[in-house]
Amino acid sequence: MNGKPEGETVLLTYGTFDLFHVGHLRLLKRLSALGDKLIVGCSTDEFNGGKGKTTAIPYAHRVEILEACRYVDQVIPEENWAQKRDDVQRYGVSLFAMGDDWTGKFDDLQDLCDVLYLPRTENISTTELKALIQSMRAGPSV
Ligand code: CTP
């Protein structure tokens, strides 16, 4: 079995969490309030590379930041798309949750646990932060 304490509610979420921002923080805070233990799957640089995605912050640093977050109890690597079913069973997960940009994408896990999509924090994302930094580096337009 998974060895979790009797009655403990385990939550699981995944993400890249690059340039950790308040949208990430609020999602983790809201999730942690829904159960006893929050596990975060942090996507590795190799997994991101396979998706054509490059991060500003390397995997080891993203993990270090997540582990320091008071709402996070455990960080595991996200290395491929297929591991979610295994992880849900391995860690005795009762609630799988993501931001609502993923709505419907993981409904196939509903035979194993509850699946929830939480509203994203508006007007912030890693993509927008990268664009903002880029425009700041370019300097004021004349
Ligand atoms: N998230 C959120 N609110 C935001 C941004 C992200 O709730 N404003 C959530 C996502 O829905 C996801 C988790 O945080 O469940 C990790 O998201 P991630 O993709 O790492 O962050 P983004 O800022 O969305 O990154 P990108 O712009 O690269 O997609």
Backbone and ligand atoms as CSV (ligand in chain L), in Angstrom:
chain,resi,resn,atom,element,x,y,z
A,1,MET,N,N,0.847,-1.198,0.000
A,1,MET,CA,C,0.000,0.000,0.000
A,1,MET,C,C,0.875,1.238,0.000
A,2,ASN,N,N,0.254,2.417,0.121
A,2,ASN,CA,C,1.035,3.642,-0.012
A,2,ASN,C,C,1.605,4.146,1.317
A,3,GLY,N,N,1.204,3.560,2.446
A,3,GLY,CA,C,1.803,3.909,3.724
A,3,GLY,C,C,1.393,5.251,4.294
A,4,LYS,N,N,0.356,5.868,3.738
A,4,LYS,CA,C,-0.063,7.166,4.295
A,4,LYS,C,C,-0.897,6.936,5.551
A,5,PRO,N,N,-0.818,7.893,6.509
A,5,PRO,CA,C,-1.599,7.733,7.730
A,5,PRO,C,C,-3.092,7.614,7.428
A,6,GLU,N,N,-3.769,6.800,8.229
A,6,GLU,CA,C,-5.213,6.572,8.090
A,6,GLU,C,C,-5.972,7.902,8.077
A,7,GLY,N,N,-6.833,8.100,7.096
A,7,GLY,CA,C,-7.673,9.291,7.067
A,7,GLY,C,C,-7.006,10.540,6.513
A,8,GLU,N,N,-5.738,10.458,6.177
A,8,GLU,CA,C,-5.037,11.637,5.659
A,8,GLU,C,C,-5.491,11.931,4.228
A,9,THR,N,N,-5.791,13.212,3.956
A,9,THR,CA,C,-6.196,13.619,2.615
A,9,THR,C,C,-4.981,14.145,1.868
A,10,VAL,N,N,-4.614,13.437,0.794
A,10,VAL,CA,C,-3.438,13.823,0.013
A,10,VAL,C,C,-3.876,14.477,-1.285
A,11,LEU,N,N,-3.278,15.634,-1.591
A,11,LEU,CA,C,-3.577,16.374,-2.819
A,11,LEU,C,C,-2.352,16.346,-3.729
A,12,LEU,N,N,-2.614,16.340,-5.022
A,12,LEU,CA,C,-1.507,16.304,-5.987
A,12,LEU,C,C,-1.764,17.309,-7.100
A,13,THR,N,N,-0.722,18.065,-7.452
A,13,THR,CA,C,-0.804,18.974,-8.590
A,13,THR,C,C,0.528,18.954,-9.326
A,14,TYR,N,N,0.519,19.434,-10.564
A,14,TYR,CA,C,1.748,19.460,-11.371
A,14,TYR,C,C,1.911,20.835,-12.007
A,15,GLY,N,N,3.150,21.165,-12.311
A,15,GLY,CA,C,3.382,22.412,-13.043
A,15,GLY,C,C,4.861,22.662,-13.221
A,16,THR,N,N,5.157,23.683,-13.987
A,16,THR,CA,C,6.560,24.048,-14.226
A,16,THR,C,C,7.060,24.991,-13.128
A,17,PHE,N,N,6.208,25.897,-12.717
A,17,PHE,CA,C,6.532,26.856,-11.651
A,17,PHE,C,C,7.833,27.610,-11.941
A,18,ASP,N,N,7.965,28.076,-13.171
A,18,ASP,CA,C,9.138,28.880,-13.548
A,18,ASP,C,C,8.878,30.334,-13.146
A,19,LEU,N,N,9.891,31.035,-12.696
A,19,LEU,CA,C,9.752,32.428,-12.231
A,19,LEU,C,C,8.572,32.499,-11.244
A,20,PHE,N,N,8.676,31.737,-10.182
A,20,PHE,CA,C,7.585,31.572,-9.199
A,20,PHE,C,C,6.894,32.916,-8.906
A,21,HIS,N,N,5.596,32.947,-9.098
A,21,HIS,CA,C,4.852,34.211,-8.961
A,21,HIS,C,C,3.590,34.023,-8.114
A,22,VAL,N,N,2.864,35.108,-7.913
A,22,VAL,CA,C,1.741,35.074,-6.972
A,22,VAL,C,C,0.601,34.166,-7.459
A,23,GLY,N,N,0.486,33.960,-8.766
A,23,GLY,CA,C,-0.515,33.013,-9.278
A,23,GLY,C,C,-0.196,31.600,-8.795
A,24,HIS,N,N,1.086,31.239,-8.839
A,24,HIS,CA,C,1.514,29.936,-8.311
A,24,HIS,C,C,1.216,29.857,-6.810
A,25,LEU,N,N,1.630,30.892,-6.101
A,25,LEU,CA,C,1.467,30.906,-4.641
A,25,LEU,C,C,0.005,30.748,-4.241
A,26,ARG,N,N,-0.877,31.485,-4.892
A,26,ARG,CA,C,-2.301,31.426,-4.519
A,26,ARG,C,C,-2.908,30.066,-4.830
A,27,LEU,N,N,-2.481,29.475,-5.942
A,27,LEU,CA,C,-2.979,28.133,-6.266
A,27,LEU,C,C,-2.559,27.151,-5.170
A,28,LEU,N,N,-1.292,27.185,-4.775
A,28,LEU,CA,C,-0.790,26.253,-3.760
A,28,LEU,C,C,-1.443,26.507,-2.406
A,29,LYS,N,N,-1.661,27.771,-2.092
A,29,LYS,CA,C,-2.316,28.122,-0.826
A,29,LYS,C,C,-3.741,27.582,-0.786
A,30,ARG,N,N,-4.491,27.796,-1.876
A,30,ARG,CA,C,-5.873,27.312,-1.912
A,30,ARG,C,C,-5.914,25.791,-1.850
A,31,LEU,N,N,-4.993,25.137,-2.556
A,31,LEU,CA,C,-4.965,23.679,-2.541
A,31,LEU,C,C,-4.650,23.146,-1.153
A,32,SER,N,N,-3.674,23.745,-0.488
A,32,SER,CA,C,-3.248,23.220,0.814
A,32,SER,C,C,-4.388,23.287,1.826
A,33,ALA,N,N,-5.313,24.213,1.624
A,33,ALA,CA,C,-6.446,24.351,2.544
A,33,ALA,C,C,-7.487,23.245,2.325
A,34,LEU,N,N,-7.347,22.492,1.230
A,34,LEU,CA,C,-8.345,21.466,0.901
A,34,LEU,C,C,-7.986,20.075,1.423
A,35,GLY,N,N,-6.806,19.940,2.034
A,35,GLY,CA,C,-6.412,18.616,2.506
A,35,GLY,C,C,-5.299,18.688,3.525
A,36,ASP,N,N,-4.726,17.522,3.815
A,36,ASP,CA,C,-3.689,17.442,4.856
A,36,ASP,C,C,-2.283,17.541,4.287
A,37,LYS,N,N,-2.101,17.044,3.060
A,37,LYS,CA,C,-0.744,16.977,2.503
A,37,LYS,C,C,-0.792,17.350,1.025
A,38,LEU,N,N,0.029,18.324,0.636
A,38,LEU,CA,C,0.058,18.750,-0.774
A,38,LEU,C,C,1.371,18.308,-1.410
A,39,ILE,N,N,1.233,17.484,-2.448
A,39,ILE,CA,C,2.393,17.034,-3.221
A,39,ILE,C,C,2.390,17.789,-4.551
A,40,VAL,N,N,3.549,18.332,-4.925
A,40,VAL,CA,C,3.673,19.065,-6.194
A,40,VAL,C,C,4.633,18.323,-7.121
A,41,GLY,N,N,4.147,18.012,-8.301
A,41,GLY,CA,C,5.001,17.449,-9.348
A,41,GLY,C,C,5.585,18.605,-10.146
A,42,CYS,N,N,6.908,18.754,-10.064
A,42,CYS,CA,C,7.574,19.862,-10.757
A,42,CYS,C,C,8.218,19.318,-12.032
A,43,SER,N,N,7.870,19.892,-13.157
A,43,SER,CA,C,8.354,19.351,-14.426
A,43,SER,C,C,9.860,19.558,-14.580
A,44,THR,N,N,10.512,18.491,-14.978
A,44,THR,CA,C,11.969,18.544,-15.138
A,44,THR,C,C,12.338,19.337,-16.392
A,45,ASP,N,N,13.597,19.744,-16.467
A,45,ASP,CA,C,14.062,20.467,-17.656
A,45,ASP,C,C,13.968,19.578,-18.895
A,46,GLU,N,N,14.218,18.279,-18.724
A,46,GLU,CA,C,14.151,17.345,-19.856
A,46,GLU,C,C,12.713,17.216,-20.365
A,47,PHE,N,N,11.753,17.112,-19.438
A,47,PHE,CA,C,10.346,17.004,-19.828
A,47,PHE,C,C,9.909,18.283,-20.548
A,48,ASN,N,N,10.307,19.419,-19.999
A,48,ASN,CA,C,9.965,20.684,-20.660
A,48,ASN,C,C,10.606,20.776,-22.039
A,49,GLY,N,N,11.867,20.337,-22.108
A,49,GLY,CA,C,12.575,20.381,-23.398
A,49,GLY,C,C,11.829,19.601,-24.470
A,50,GLY,N,N,11.276,18.462,-24.066
A,50,GLY,CA,C,10.507,17.636,-24.995
A,50,GLY,C,C,9.251,18.320,-25.491
A,51,LYS,N,N,8.785,19.318,-24.708
A,51,LYS,CA,C,7.588,20.078,-25.105
A,51,LYS,C,C,7.988,21.362,-25.824
A,52,GLY,N,N,9.315,21.544,-26.034
A,52,GLY,CA,C,9.796,22.766,-26.677
A,52,GLY,C,C,9.762,23.969,-25.736
A,53,LYS,N,N,9.771,23.711,-24.428
A,53,LYS,CA,C,9.654,24.773,-23.437
A,53,LYS,C,C,10.984,24.946,-22.695
A,54,THR,N,N,11.485,26.157,-22.654
A,54,THR,CA,C,12.726,26.432,-21.920
A,54,THR,C,C,12.394,27.270,-20.702
A,55,THR,N,N,12.952,26.899,-19.542
A,55,THR,CA,C,12.686,27.683,-18.339
A,55,THR,C,C,13.837,28.644,-18.052
A,56,ALA,N,N,13.509,29.738,-17.377
A,56,ALA,CA,C,14.537,30.684,-16.938
A,56,ALA,C,C,15.258,30.123,-15.723
A,57,ILE,N,N,14.521,29.383,-14.894
A,57,ILE,CA,C,15.050,28.849,-13.635
A,57,ILE,C,C,15.204,27.334,-13.785
A,58,PRO,N,N,16.403,26.795,-13.517
A,58,PRO,CA,C,16.589,25.351,-13.694
A,58,PRO,C,C,15.787,24.523,-12.686
A,59,TYR,N,N,15.567,23.266,-13.043
A,59,TYR,CA,C,14.732,22.357,-12.227
A,59,TYR,C,C,15.126,22.356,-10.756
A,60,ALA,N,N,16.412,22.189,-10.460
A,60,ALA,CA,C,16.842,22.067,-9.049
A,60,ALA,C,C,16.457,23.314,-8.258
A,61,HIS,N,N,16.516,24.475,-8.880
A,61,HIS,CA,C,16.155,25.720,-8.187
A,61,HIS,C,C,14.639,25.833,-8.042
A,62,ARG,N,N,13.891,25.418,-9.071
A,62,ARG,CA,C,12.419,25.452,-8.966
A,62,ARG,C,C,11.950,24.531,-7.843
A,63,VAL,N,N,12.604,23.371,-7.714
A,63,VAL,CA,C,12.272,22.445,-6.618
A,63,VAL,C,C,12.593,23.085,-5.271
A,64,GLU,N,N,13.758,23.730,-5.184
A,64,GLU,CA,C,14.173,24.349,-3.909
A,64,GLU,C,C,13.168,25.412,-3.470
A,65,ILE,N,N,12.696,26.185,-4.421
A,65,ILE,CA,C,11.714,27.238,-4.110
A,65,ILE,C,C,10.395,26.601,-3.658
A,66,LEU,N,N,9.930,25.596,-4.390
A,66,LEU,CA,C,8.669,24.932,-4.014
A,66,LEU,C,C,8.782,24.296,-2.628
A,67,GLU,N,N,9.935,23.672,-2.351
A,67,GLU,CA,C,10.103,23.013,-1.047
A,67,GLU,C,C,10.104,24.021,0.102
A,68,ALA,N,N,10.489,25.255,-0.202
A,68,ALA,CA,C,10.517,26.293,0.840
A,68,ALA,C,C,9.147,26.932,1.053
A,69,CYS,N,N,8.206,26.616,0.153
A,69,CYS,CA,C,6.871,27.206,0.251
A,69,CYS,C,C,6.102,26.500,1.374
A,70,ARG,N,N,5.542,27.273,2.283
A,70,ARG,CA,C,4.886,26.686,3.465
A,70,ARG,C,C,3.667,25.833,3.104
A,71,TYR,N,N,3.119,26.004,1.929
A,71,TYR,CA,C,1.914,25.261,1.552
A,71,TYR,C,C,2.229,23.896,0.939
A,72,VAL,N,N,3.508,23.676,0.645
A,72,VAL,CA,C,3.921,22.455,-0.061
A,72,VAL,C,C,4.574,21.485,0.915
A,73,ASP,N,N,4.114,20.224,0.897
A,73,ASP,CA,C,4.676,19.220,1.800
A,73,ASP,C,C,5.729,18.349,1.133
A,74,GLN,N,N,5.585,18.141,-0.172
A,74,GLN,CA,C,6.536,17.252,-0.865
A,74,GLN,C,C,6.596,17.648,-2.341
A,75,VAL,N,N,7.793,17.577,-2.907
A,75,VAL,CA,C,7.952,17.858,-4.337
A,75,VAL,C,C,8.501,16.603,-5.010
A,76,ILE,N,N,7.868,16.224,-6.113
A,76,ILE,CA,C,8.337,15.062,-6.882
A,76,ILE,C,C,8.592,15.519,-8.316
A,77,PRO,N,N,9.440,14.823,-9.056
A,77,PRO,CA,C,9.686,15.222,-10.445
A,77,PRO,C,C,8.536,14.816,-11.365
A,78,GLU,N,N,8.184,15.702,-12.284
A,78,GLU,CA,C,7.255,15.337,-13.368
A,78,GLU,C,C,8.114,15.113,-14.606
A,79,GLU,N,N,8.183,13.852,-15.019
A,79,GLU,CA,C,9.114,13.480,-16.090
A,79,GLU,C,C,8.437,13.089,-17.390
A,80,ASN,N,N,7.137,12.813,-17.321
A,80,ASN,CA,C,6.401,12.435,-18.538
A,80,ASN,C,C,4.909,12.618,-18.295
A,81,TRP,N,N,4.137,12.540,-19.397
A,81,TRP,CA,C,2.688,12.749,-19.285
A,81,TRP,C,C,2.001,11.576,-18.593
A,82,ALA,N,N,2.602,10.366,-18.708
A,82,ALA,CA,C,1.892,9.145,-18.316
A,82,ALA,C,C,1.960,8.822,-16.831
A,83,GLN,N,N,2.794,9.518,-16.078
A,83,GLN,CA,C,3.057,9.103,-14.696
A,83,GLN,C,C,1.925,9.418,-13.723
A,84,LYS,N,N,0.969,10.250,-14.156
A,84,LYS,CA,C,-0.026,10.741,-13.200
A,84,LYS,C,C,-0.829,9.616,-12.555
A,85,ARG,N,N,-1.262,8.653,-13.346
A,85,ARG,CA,C,-2.044,7.547,-12.770
A,85,ARG,C,C,-1.229,6.797,-11.723
A,86,ASP,N,N,0.045,6.541,-12.043
A,86,ASP,CA,C,0.921,5.840,-11.090
A,86,ASP,C,C,1.089,6.657,-9.817
A,87,ASP,N,N,1.332,7.966,-9.990
A,87,ASP,CA,C,1.564,8.829,-8.824
A,87,ASP,C,C,0.331,8.878,-7.918
A,88,VAL,N,N,-0.850,8.986,-8.533
A,88,VAL,CA,C,-2.093,9.040,-7.748
A,88,VAL,C,C,-2.196,7.795,-6.863
A,89,GLN,N,N,-1.861,6.651,-7.434
A,89,GLN,CA,C,-1.968,5.397,-6.672
A,89,GLN,C,C,-0.824,5.258,-5.675
A,90,ARG,N,N,0.388,5.603,-6.119
A,90,ARG,CA,C,1.572,5.453,-5.245
A,90,ARG,C,C,1.463,6.298,-3.971
A,91,TYR,N,N,0.954,7.527,-4.134
A,91,TYR,CA,C,0.922,8.445,-2.990
A,91,TYR,C,C,-0.437,8.482,-2.283
A,92,GLY,N,N,-1.371,7.621,-2.704
A,92,GLY,CA,C,-2.675,7.567,-2.040
A,92,GLY,C,C,-3.442,8.874,-2.174
A,93,VAL,N,N,-3.410,9.451,-3.389
A,93,VAL,CA,C,-4.006,10.766,-3.621
A,93,VAL,C,C,-5.531,10.675,-3.649
A,94,SER,N,N,-6.192,11.609,-2.935
A,94,SER,CA,C,-7.659,11.632,-2.990
A,94,SER,C,C,-8.173,12.800,-3.825
A,95,LEU,N,N,-7.323,13.828,-4.028
A,95,LEU,CA,C,-7.744,14.952,-4.876
A,95,LEU,C,C,-6.599,15.373,-5.790
A,96,PHE,N,N,-6.887,15.349,-7.090
A,96,PHE,CA,C,-5.939,15.830,-8.097
A,96,PHE,C,C,-6.454,17.178,-8.575
A,97,ALA,N,N,-5.605,18.203,-8.540
A,97,ALA,CA,C,-6.101,19.544,-8.888
A,97,ALA,C,C,-5.098,20.310,-9.725
A,98,MET,N,N,-5.656,21.127,-10.628
A,98,MET,CA,C,-4.839,21.991,-11.496
A,98,MET,C,C,-5.591,23.311,-11.678
A,99,GLY,N,N,-4.901,24.322,-12.205
A,99,GLY,CA,C,-5.575,25.555,-12.577
A,99,GLY,C,C,-6.512,25.300,-13.744
A,100,ASP,N,N,-7.470,26.218,-13.926
A,100,ASP,CA,C,-8.528,25.927,-14.905
A,100,ASP,C,C,-8.109,26.120,-16.367
A,101,ASP,N,N,-6.830,26.442,-16.595
A,101,ASP,CA,C,-6.345,26.380,-17.975
A,101,ASP,C,C,-6.270,24.916,-18.431
A,102,TRP,N,N,-6.397,23.989,-17.479
A,102,TRP,CA,C,-6.312,22.553,-17.775
A,102,TRP,C,C,-7.683,21.876,-17.697
A,103,THR,N,N,-8.757,22.646,-17.623
A,103,THR,CA,C,-10.087,22.063,-17.420
A,103,THR,C,C,-10.389,20.923,-18.406
A,104,GLY,N,N,-10.771,19.788,-17.835
A,104,GLY,CA,C,-11.166,18.631,-18.642
A,104,GLY,C,C,-10.014,17.728,-19.040
A,105,LYS,N,N,-8.790,18.245,-18.963
A,105,LYS,CA,C,-7.637,17.500,-19.506
A,105,LYS,C,C,-7.286,16.236,-18.692
A,106,PHE,N,N,-7.661,16.228,-17.426
A,106,PHE,CA,C,-7.276,15.090,-16.585
A,106,PHE,C,C,-8.484,14.371,-15.990
A,107,ASP,N,N,-9.628,14.503,-16.648
A,107,ASP,CA,C,-10.852,13.867,-16.157
A,107,ASP,C,C,-10.741,12.338,-16.147
A,108,ASP,N,N,-9.809,11.788,-16.923
A,108,ASP,CA,C,-9.646,10.333,-16.961
A,108,ASP,C,C,-9.174,9.773,-15.607
A,109,LEU,N,N,-8.688,10.662,-14.723
A,109,LEU,CA,C,-8.233,10.199,-13.401
A,109,LEU,C,C,-9.386,10.033,-12.417
A,110,GLN,N,N,-10.594,10.418,-12.862
A,110,GLN,CA,C,-11.736,10.420,-11.941
A,110,GLN,C,C,-12.120,9.035,-11.427
A,111,ASP,N,N,-11.636,7.975,-12.097
A,111,ASP,CA,C,-11.905,6.634,-11.561
A,111,ASP,C,C,-10.999,6.325,-10.363
A,112,LEU,N,N,-9.960,7.151,-10.171
A,112,LEU,CA,C,-9.011,6.916,-9.072
A,112,LEU,C,C,-9.176,7.901,-7.914
A,113,CYS,N,N,-9.558,9.156,-8.238
A,113,CYS,CA,C,-9.624,10.203,-7.206
A,113,CYS,C,C,-10.514,11.341,-7.714
A,114,ASP,N,N,-10.772,12.310,-6.837
A,114,ASP,CA,C,-11.500,13.502,-7.282
A,114,ASP,C,C,-10.566,14.357,-8.137
A,115,VAL,N,N,-11.126,15.049,-9.112
A,115,VAL,CA,C,-10.336,15.927,-9.998
A,115,VAL,C,C,-10.973,17.311,-9.962
A,116,LEU,N,N,-10.138,18.317,-9.701
A,116,LEU,CA,C,-10.647,19.682,-9.524
A,116,LEU,C,C,-9.800,20.662,-10.339
A,117,TYR,N,N,-10.472,21.638,-10.939
A,117,TYR,CA,C,-9.762,22.699,-11.664
A,117,TYR,C,C,-10.092,24.024,-10.987
A,118,LEU,N,N,-9.066,24.690,-10.470
A,118,LEU,CA,C,-9.287,25.936,-9.733
A,118,LEU,C,C,-9.096,27.142,-10.643
A,119,PRO,N,N,-9.859,28.211,-10.435
A,119,PRO,CA,C,-9.685,29.414,-11.247
A,119,PRO,C,C,-8.268,29.962,-11.114
A,120,ARG,N,N,-7.681,30.348,-12.238
A,120,ARG,CA,C,-6.341,30.967,-12.205
A,120,ARG,C,C,-6.430,32.378,-11.653
A,121,THR,N,N,-5.328,32.844,-11.077
A,121,THR,CA,C,-5.216,34.255,-10.722
A,121,THR,C,C,-5.093,35.052,-12.030
A,122,GLU,N,N,-5.868,36.103,-12.112
A,122,GLU,CA,C,-5.886,36.865,-13.369
A,122,GLU,C,C,-4.642,37.729,-13.548
A,123,ASN,N,N,-4.319,37.976,-14.783
A,123,ASN,CA,C,-3.299,38.951,-15.182
A,123,ASN,C,C,-1.878,38.649,-14.727
A,124,ILE,N,N,-1.587,37.374,-14.503
A,124,ILE,CA,C,-0.176,37.026,-14.267
A,124,ILE,C,C,0.101,35.615,-14.766
A,125,SER,N,N,1.232,35.451,-15.419
A,125,SER,CA,C,1.710,34.132,-15.835
A,125,SER,C,C,3.206,34.250,-16.097
A,126,THR,N,N,3.877,33.108,-16.117
A,126,THR,CA,C,5.307,33.112,-16.431
A,126,THR,C,C,5.532,33.691,-17.820
A,127,THR,N,N,4.662,33.339,-18.752
A,127,THR,CA,C,4.791,33.843,-20.124
A,127,THR,C,C,4.725,35.369,-20.136
A,128,GLU,N,N,3.767,35.928,-19.394
A,128,GLU,CA,C,3.640,37.393,-19.340
A,128,GLU,C,C,4.841,38.032,-18.650
A,129,LEU,N,N,5.348,37.389,-17.589
A,129,LEU,CA,C,6.528,37.928,-16.898
A,129,LEU,C,C,7.739,37.956,-17.829
A,130,LYS,N,N,7.905,36.882,-18.600
A,130,LYS,CA,C,9.035,36.826,-19.542
A,130,LYS,C,C,8.917,37.942,-20.578
A,131,ALA,N,N,7.695,38.168,-21.060
A,131,ALA,CA,C,7.480,39.232,-22.053
A,131,ALA,C,C,7.763,40.596,-21.446
A,132,LEU,N,N,7.356,40.774,-20.195
A,132,LEU,CA,C,7.584,42.041,-19.512
A,132,LEU,C,C,9.077,42.300,-19.328
A,133,ILE,N,N,9.797,41.273,-18.882
A,133,ILE,CA,C,11.253,41.418,-18.691
A,133,ILE,C,C,11.924,41.743,-20.019
A,134,GLN,N,N,11.474,41.067,-21.056
A,134,GLN,CA,C,12.019,41.304,-22.411
A,134,GLN,C,C,11.829,42.760,-22.819
A,135,SER,N,N,10.623,43.280,-22.576
A,135,SER,CA,C,10.349,44.663,-22.987
A,135,SER,C,C,11.124,45.650,-22.122
A,136,MET,N,N,11.371,45.307,-20.853
A,136,MET,CA,C,12.165,46.187,-19.983
A,136,MET,C,C,13.620,46.221,-20.454
A,137,ARG,N,N,14.113,45.061,-20.897
A,137,ARG,CA,C,15.495,44.997,-21.396
A,137,ARG,C,C,15.654,45.804,-22.678
A,138,ALA,N,N,14.576,45.837,-23.459
A,138,ALA,CA,C,14.633,46.579,-24.732
A,138,ALA,C,C,14.651,48.077,-24.488
A,139,GLY,N,N,14.244,48.499,-23.280
A,139,GLY,CA,C,14.246,49.918,-22.940
A,139,GLY,C,C,13.020,50.625,-23.456
A,140,PRO,N,N,12.845,51.896,-23.050
A,140,PRO,CA,C,11.641,52.639,-23.459
A,140,PRO,C,C,11.628,52.879,-24.965
A,141,SER,N,N,10.445,52.730,-25.551
A,141,SER,CA,C,10.345,53.018,-26.987
A,141,SER,C,C,10.231,54.522,-27.185
A,142,VAL,N,N,10.845,55.051,-28.269
A,142,VAL,CA,C,10.823,56.503,-28.510
A,142,VAL,C,C,9.917,56.855,-29.670
L,1,CTP,N1,N,-1.609,29.149,-12.227
L,1,CTP,C1,C,-2.638,29.893,-11.616
L,1,CTP,N2,N,-2.734,31.229,-11.861
L,1,CTP,C2,C,-1.845,31.844,-12.680
L,1,CTP,C3,C,-0.795,31.112,-13.291
L,1,CTP,C4,C,-0.703,29.740,-13.040
L,1,CTP,O1,O,-3.452,29.341,-10.883
L,1,CTP,N3,N,-1.991,33.152,-12.922
L,1,CTP,C5,C,-1.541,27.704,-12.002
L,1,CTP,C6,C,-1.670,26.906,-13.300
L,1,CTP,O2,O,-3.032,26.795,-13.676
L,1,CTP,C7,C,-1.037,25.591,-12.921
L,1,CTP,C8,C,0.052,26.006,-11.905
L,1,CTP,O3,O,-0.274,27.356,-11.497
L,1,CTP,O4,O,-1.994,24.751,-12.277
L,1,CTP,C9,C,1.428,25.969,-12.505
L,1,CTP,O5,O,1.359,26.763,-13.658
L,1,CTP,P1,P,2.543,27.017,-14.674
L,1,CTP,O6,O,2.172,26.543,-16.017
L,1,CTP,O7,O,3.845,26.597,-14.105
L,1,CTP,O8,O,2.523,28.646,-14.646
L,1,CTP,P2,P,2.129,29.716,-15.707
L,1,CTP,O9,O,2.396,31.049,-15.095
L,1,CTP,O10,O,0.737,29.473,-16.246
L,1,CTP,O11,O,3.209,29.443,-16.843
L,1,CTP,P3,P,3.158,29.619,-18.433
L,1,CTP,O12,O,2.851,31.060,-18.715
L,1,CTP,O13,O,4.532,29.192,-18.886
L,1,CTP,O14,O,2.052,28.678,-18.913
